[in-house]
Amino acid sequence: MTIDASKFLDKQGLAVESALLLATAVLDHLGRGETVEVSMVGMRGVPSSYFNVLLSRIVDGFGVGAMDGRVTFRFDTRTQREIFHGSLESVRRSVA
């Protein structure tokens, strides 16, 4: 299942609220036993706080192992990928 992150934007443009909306959708699909690809295409200027909240919710719900195959991400830019990986490492360290 591919989820388009741009469809889960908070009406006021708040990054953390948008991340929570997306996390709810991802968790719903994971709860049904599905694998999820999150498309970040078109999501310019996403801060690390967005990824921190999103990844924390996924890891809280399904463990850090979910990030090793059940949930994957498609990025629009190298910067997005780098911010994501920084957040992922931070979340992994926090649960270790």
Secondary structure, DSSP 8 states (H G I E B T S, - for coil): -EEEGGGS--TT--HHHHHHHHHHHHHHHHHTT--EEEE-TT-TT--HHHHHHHHHHHHHHH-GGGGGTTEEEE-SSHHHHHHHHHHHHHHHHHH-
